[in-house]
Every structure is written in C-alpha cells, then in structure tokens.
C-alpha cells in the first residue's frame, strides 16, 4: 500500500459517519461512471469485423479485380431509396 493510500485511509477514519457515507457514495459514483465509460467505449474489433464482412460482400458481387466508384454507389443508394 502506498503512502498516499495510507494517508487517504487515515483521513477517511478522521471523518464523522455522515461524511464517510458521502465520501463512499462519491467514490461509488466515480467508479460506476468509469465502468460505464469503459463499457460504452468504441469496440474496434467489432467495427473491423463488420468492415471485413462488407468488403467480402462487395468482392462477392464485383469480383476481386472489379472496382466500384462513389458515383456507382450513390446511384445504387438512390435506386434502393425509391
């Protein structure tokens, strides 16, 4: 245990019960928000897997040597939206 941790614990014990409760609640809120932030972080692996799936679908439709331009994609989107 570091000196800072010991000092925090000593200071915590010097607080009255109501103040200790407030500090515990604040710490719980802080750690919960950190856990939520970590859980909602961008999942790069899932995103990349989706990109690879889309690429495989495009390759299956146009072949490995075929290319597709942005204008063709735009035309295709317009036709599907109609």
N, C-alpha and C positions, 0 to 999 in steps of 0.2 A: 504494500500500500504506500502510495506516495505521500510526501509531506503535505501536499495540498489537500489530498483526500482526508487525511487525519485532521487537518485544520477545519475542513468543512464539517466533518462529523462532530468535532468538539463544539463548533459554533452552533450546530443544529441542536445539540444537547443543552445549550445555554438558553434556547428559546422556550417560551411557555407553550403549553399544549396547543392552544389555538394557532399560534404562529407556526409550530411544527406541522400542523394539519395543512395550513395554507402552503407551506413550502413543499410538502409531499404532493399536494394537488397540482401545484405548478410544475413540479418535476414530471408527474404523470402526464400532464398535458403536453409538455415539451417532447417527451419520448413518444407519445402517441402520434403527434404531428410528424415527427421524424420517421416513424414507421409507415405512416400513410404516404409521406413523400416518397419513400423508398418503394412502396408498393405501386404507386402510380407513375413511377419513373418509366421512361420510354424503353420498351422491350425491343432492342436492336435485333436480337436473334429472330424473334417472331416476324418483325418487319422484313428482314432479309429473306426469310423463308417464303414470305408472300411475294416478294420481288422475283425470286427464283421460280416460283410457280407460274407467275405471269409471263416470265421470259420463256419458260418451257412451252406454255400455251401458244405464244406468238410463234416460236420456232416450229411448232407442230402445224400451224396454219400456213406459214410462208416458207418454211424450209430453213436450213442452216445458212444458205447463201443469199437468201432474199433479204431485202431491206424494206423498210416502211417509213415513209416520210410523215412529218407532222401534218401536212395538208391531207394526206390519206386518212390519218387518224381523226382529224377534225370532220372530214366528210362522213366517216363511219359513225361518229358520235351524233351528227346531225340526223342521219338516217334512222338511227335507233330511237332518238328522242321524238321523232314524228309519229 
